[in-house]
Structures are given as C-alpha cells and as structure tokens.
Amino acid sequence: MKALATYFLSLHDVNEAAQKFKHVASVTPLVQNMQYSKKFQCNVMFKREDLQLVRSYKIK
C-alpha cells in the first residue's frame, strides 16, 4: 500500500491562491439575521454568498 504524504499550507501558498482567484469571486457582505440573533440572544451574521455570480449557498 502506498503511503500518503501530508501537505502543510504556508502563508505564501494561501496568498498565492488568493491572487489567482481574486478576479473570480466577489466580496460579499455580512448581514445580521434578526430572527436567529433574537432566538440565540447574540449577533448572528450571515455571509451573503448567494450574491456570487455562481449563486453558491453555504452556511458559515
């Protein structure tokens, strides 16, 4: 059986990837959800990924 190597990202790797994708994804806002904020008695913020051109829906 072949052993798998573990790859650890560096800050340089993250910055390099960010540069490659900076023209692909839009910066989307955080908005407070009043219903959940009231229910859990805290500020619950939703990241508006649905505003991306690809219409991605993710819970963050």
N, CA, C and O atoms as a GROMACS GRO file, in nm:
protein
  240
    1MET      N    1   0.084  -0.118   0.000
    1MET     CA    2   0.000   0.000   0.000
    1MET      C    3   0.088   0.125   0.000
    1MET      O    4   0.189   0.130   0.071
    2LYS      N    5   0.051   0.223  -0.079
    2LYS     CA    6   0.129   0.345  -0.092
    2LYS      C    7   0.099   0.441   0.023
    2LYS      O    8  -0.017   0.466   0.056
    3ALA      N    9   0.205   0.495   0.085
    3ALA     CA   10   0.188   0.589   0.194
    3ALA      C   11   0.147   0.725   0.140
    3ALA      O   12   0.197   0.768   0.036
    4LEU      N   13   0.056   0.792   0.210
    4LEU     CA   14   0.012   0.925   0.170
    4LEU      C   15   0.098   1.030   0.239
    4LEU      O   16   0.128   1.018   0.357
    5ALA      N   17   0.136   1.130   0.166
    5ALA     CA   18   0.215   1.239   0.222
    5ALA      C   19   0.120   1.348   0.272
    5ALA      O   20   0.017   1.373   0.210
    6THR      N   21   0.154   1.411   0.380
    6THR     CA   22   0.076   1.522   0.434
    6THR      C   23   0.136   1.652   0.384
    6THR      O   24   0.257   1.674   0.393
    7TYR      N   25   0.051   1.738   0.332
    7TYR     CA   26   0.096   1.866   0.280
    7TYR      C   27   0.046   1.977   0.372
    7TYR      O   28  -0.073   1.986   0.399
    8PHE      N   29   0.137   2.059   0.420
    8PHE     CA   30   0.101   2.169   0.508
    8PHE      C   31   0.111   2.300   0.431
    8PHE      O   32   0.215   2.332   0.374
    9LEU      N   33   0.001   2.374   0.429
    9LEU     CA   34  -0.002   2.503   0.360
    9LEU      C   35   0.081   2.606   0.434
    9LEU      O   36   0.088   2.606   0.557
   10SER      N   37   0.143   2.692   0.358
   10SER     CA   38   0.213   2.806   0.418
   10SER      C   39   0.133   2.932   0.389
   10SER      O   40   0.042   2.930   0.306
   11LEU      N   41   0.166   3.040   0.454
   11LEU     CA   42   0.100   3.167   0.428
   11LEU      C   43   0.124   3.209   0.284
   11LEU      O   44   0.036   3.267   0.220
   12HIS      N   45   0.241   3.181   0.233
   12HIS     CA   46   0.272   3.211   0.093
   12HIS      C   47   0.176   3.137   0.000
   12HIS      O   48   0.127   3.195  -0.098
   13ASP      N   49   0.148   3.010   0.029
   13ASP     CA   50   0.056   2.930  -0.053
   13ASP      C   51  -0.084   2.992  -0.053
   13ASP      O   52  -0.150   2.999  -0.156
   14VAL      N   53  -0.128   3.036   0.063
   14VAL     CA   54  -0.262   3.096   0.076
   14VAL      C   55  -0.268   3.227  -0.002
   14VAL      O   56  -0.364   3.252  -0.074
   15ASN      N   57  -0.166   3.310   0.012
   15ASN     CA   58  -0.163   3.438  -0.061
   15ASN      C   59  -0.156   3.416  -0.212
   15ASN      O   60  -0.219   3.490  -0.288
   16GLU      N   61  -0.083   3.316  -0.253
   16GLU     CA   62  -0.072   3.285  -0.396
   16GLU      C   63  -0.209   3.240  -0.451
   16GLU      O   64  -0.248   3.282  -0.560
   17ALA      N   65  -0.278   3.157  -0.378
   17ALA     CA   66  -0.412   3.113  -0.420
   17ALA      C   67  -0.509   3.230  -0.423
   17ALA      O   68  -0.592   3.239  -0.514
   18ALA      N   69  -0.501   3.318  -0.324
   18ALA     CA   70  -0.589   3.435  -0.320
   18ALA      C   71  -0.569   3.522  -0.442
   18ALA      O   72  -0.666   3.574  -0.498
   19GLN      N   73  -0.446   3.539  -0.486
   19GLN     CA   74  -0.417   3.619  -0.605
   19GLN      C   75  -0.476   3.555  -0.731
   19GLN      O   76  -0.527   3.624  -0.818
   20LYS      N   77  -0.470   3.423  -0.738
   20LYS     CA   78  -0.524   3.353  -0.856
   20LYS      C   79  -0.675   3.367  -0.867
   20LYS      O   80  -0.729   3.372  -0.978
   21PHE      N   81  -0.744   3.375  -0.752
   21PHE     CA   82  -0.890   3.376  -0.752
   21PHE      C   83  -0.953   3.512  -0.726
   21PHE      O   84  -1.075   3.523  -0.717
   22LYS      N   85  -0.871   3.617  -0.714
   22LYS     CA   86  -0.927   3.746  -0.676
   22LYS      C   87  -1.020   3.804  -0.781
   22LYS      O   88  -1.105   3.888  -0.748
   23HIS      N   89  -1.009   3.763  -0.906
   23HIS     CA   90  -1.098   3.814  -1.010
   23HIS      C   91  -1.215   3.719  -1.038
   23HIS      O   92  -1.297   3.746  -1.126
   24VAL      N   93  -1.222   3.611  -0.963
   24VAL     CA   94  -1.328   3.513  -0.984
   24VAL      C   95  -1.444   3.534  -0.886
   24VAL      O   96  -1.560   3.531  -0.925
   25ALA      N   97  -1.411   3.557  -0.761
   25ALA     CA   98  -1.513   3.571  -0.657
   25ALA      C   99  -1.529   3.717  -0.617
   25ALA      O  100  -1.432   3.792  -0.612
   26SER      N  101  -1.652   3.755  -0.588
   26SER     CA  102  -1.681   3.889  -0.541
   26SER      C  103  -1.675   3.895  -0.389
   26SER      O  104  -1.697   3.796  -0.320
   27VAL      N  105  -1.644   4.013  -0.339
   27VAL     CA  106  -1.651   4.034  -0.194
   27VAL      C  107  -1.798   4.050  -0.159
   27VAL      O  108  -1.866   4.136  -0.215
   28THR      N  109  -1.847   3.968  -0.069
   28THR     CA  110  -1.989   3.974  -0.031
   28THR      C  111  -2.001   4.017   0.115
   28THR      O  112  -1.913   3.988   0.197
   29PRO      N  113  -2.110   4.085   0.147
   29PRO     CA  114  -2.125   4.139   0.282
   29PRO      C  115  -2.173   4.037   0.384
   29PRO      O  116  -2.227   3.931   0.350
   30LEU      N  117  -2.153   4.072   0.510
   30LEU     CA  118  -2.216   4.002   0.621
   30LEU      C  119  -2.339   4.082   0.660
   30LEU      O  120  -2.334   4.205   0.667
   31VAL      N  121  -2.450   4.014   0.684
   31VAL     CA  122  -2.571   4.082   0.728
   31VAL      C  123  -2.624   4.011   0.853
   31VAL      O  124  -2.618   3.889   0.865
   32GLN      N  125  -2.676   4.091   0.943
   32GLN     CA  126  -2.730   4.034   1.067
   32GLN      C  127  -2.866   3.971   1.039
   32GLN      O  128  -2.949   4.030   0.971
   33ASN      N  129  -2.887   3.851   1.092
   33ASN     CA  130  -3.015   3.785   1.084
   33ASN      C  131  -3.087   3.810   1.216
   33ASN      O  132  -3.049   3.755   1.320
   34MET      N  133  -3.190   3.891   1.212
   34MET     CA  134  -3.260   3.930   1.335
   34MET      C  135  -3.330   3.813   1.403
   34MET      O  136  -3.331   3.805   1.526
   35GLN      N  137  -3.388   3.722   1.324
   35GLN     CA  138  -3.460   3.609   1.382
   35GLN      C  139  -3.368   3.522   1.469
   35GLN      O  140  -3.401   3.493   1.584
   36TYR      N  141  -3.253   3.481   1.414
   36TYR     CA  142  -3.161   3.398   1.490
   36TYR      C  143  -3.088   3.477   1.598
   36TYR      O  144  -3.056   3.423   1.704
   37SER      N  145  -3.062   3.602   1.573
   37SER     CA  146  -2.998   3.685   1.675
   37SER      C  147  -3.087   3.694   1.799
   37SER      O  148  -3.039   3.683   1.912
   38LYS      N  149  -3.215   3.714   1.776
   38LYS     CA  150  -3.310   3.722   1.889
   38LYS      C  151  -3.323   3.585   1.957
   38LYS      O  152  -3.323   3.576   2.080
   39LYS      N  153  -3.334   3.480   1.877
   39LYS     CA  154  -3.352   3.344   1.932
   39LYS      C  155  -3.235   3.303   2.020
   39LYS      O  156  -3.256   3.245   2.127
   40PHE      N  157  -3.113   3.332   1.977
   40PHE     CA  158  -2.994   3.289   2.050
   40PHE      C  159  -2.933   3.400   2.134
   40PHE      O  160  -2.829   3.381   2.196
   41GLN      N  161  -2.998   3.516   2.136
   41GLN     CA  162  -2.956   3.631   2.216
   41GLN      C  163  -2.809   3.667   2.190
   41GLN      O  164  -2.730   3.684   2.283
   42CYS      N  165  -2.776   3.679   2.062
   42CYS     CA  166  -2.642   3.720   2.020
   42CYS      C  167  -2.653   3.774   1.878
   42CYS      O  168  -2.760   3.768   1.817
   43ASN      N  169  -2.545   3.824   1.826
   43ASN     CA  170  -2.545   3.873   1.688
   43ASN      C  171  -2.510   3.758   1.594
   43ASN      O  172  -2.397   3.710   1.591
   44VAL      N  173  -2.609   3.713   1.518
   44VAL     CA  174  -2.587   3.608   1.420
   44VAL      C  175  -2.575   3.676   1.284
   44VAL      O  176  -2.666   3.746   1.240
   45MET      N  177  -2.462   3.654   1.219
   45MET     CA  178  -2.435   3.717   1.091
   45MET      C  179  -2.432   3.610   0.982
   45MET      O  180  -2.375   3.502   1.000
   46PHE      N  181  -2.493   3.642   0.869
   46PHE     CA  182  -2.490   3.553   0.753
   46PHE      C  183  -2.401   3.615   0.647
   46PHE      O  184  -2.410   3.735   0.620
   47LYS      N  185  -2.316   3.534   0.587
   47LYS     CA  186  -2.231   3.577   0.477
   47LYS      C  187  -2.312   3.559   0.349
   47LYS      O  188  -2.357   3.448   0.320
   48ARG      N  189  -2.331   3.665   0.273
   48ARG     CA  190  -2.419   3.664   0.157
   48ARG      C  191  -2.352   3.603   0.034
   48ARG      O  192  -2.329   3.671  -0.066
   49GLU      N  193  -2.319   3.473   0.043
   49GLU     CA  194  -2.258   3.403  -0.069
   49GLU      C  195  -2.355   3.387  -0.186
   49GLU      O  196  -2.314   3.358  -0.298
   50ASP      N  197  -2.484   3.406  -0.159
   50ASP     CA  198  -2.582   3.397  -0.267
   50ASP      C  199  -2.568   3.513  -0.366
   50ASP      O  200  -2.630   3.511  -0.472
   51LEU      N  201  -2.488   3.613  -0.332
   51LEU     CA  202  -2.463   3.725  -0.423
   51LEU      C  203  -2.349   3.698  -0.521
   51LEU      O  204  -2.323   3.779  -0.609
   52GLN      N  205  -2.281   3.584  -0.505
   52GLN     CA  206  -2.179   3.545  -0.601
   52GLN      C  207  -2.242   3.515  -0.736
   52GLN      O  208  -2.359   3.475  -0.742
   53LEU      N  209  -2.169   3.534  -0.843
   53LEU     CA  210  -2.222   3.507  -0.976
   53LEU      C  211  -2.264   3.361  -0.993
   53LEU      O  212  -2.356   3.331  -1.069
   54VAL      N  213  -2.197   3.270  -0.923
   54VAL     CA  214  -2.230   3.127  -0.936
   54VAL      C  215  -2.344   3.086  -0.844
   54VAL      O  216  -2.388   2.972  -0.847
   55ARG      N  217  -2.392   3.180  -0.764
   55ARG     CA  218  -2.503   3.156  -0.670
   55ARG      C  219  -2.475   3.038  -0.576
   55ARG      O  220  -2.553   2.943  -0.568
   56SER      N  221  -2.365   3.047  -0.508
   56SER     CA  222  -2.327   2.942  -0.413
   56SER      C  223  -2.398   2.966  -0.280
   56SER      O  224  -2.402   3.080  -0.232
   57TYR      N  225  -2.452   2.862  -0.222
   57TYR     CA  226  -2.521   2.874  -0.094
   57TYR      C  227  -2.448   2.790   0.009
   57TYR      O  228  -2.442   2.667  -0.002
   58LYS      N  229  -2.391   2.855   0.110
   58LYS     CA  230  -2.316   2.785   0.213
   58LYS      C  231  -2.351   2.843   0.349
   58LYS      O  232  -2.371   2.964   0.362
   59ILE      N  233  -2.358   2.760   0.448
   59ILE     CA  234  -2.375   2.807   0.585
   59ILE      C  235  -2.236   2.825   0.644
   59ILE      O  236  -2.156   2.732   0.641
   60LYS      N  237  -2.209   2.942   0.697
   60LYS     CA  238  -2.078   2.969   0.756
   60LYS      C  239  -2.094   3.012   0.899
   60LYS      O  240  -1.995   3.039   0.967
   0.00000   0.00000   0.00000
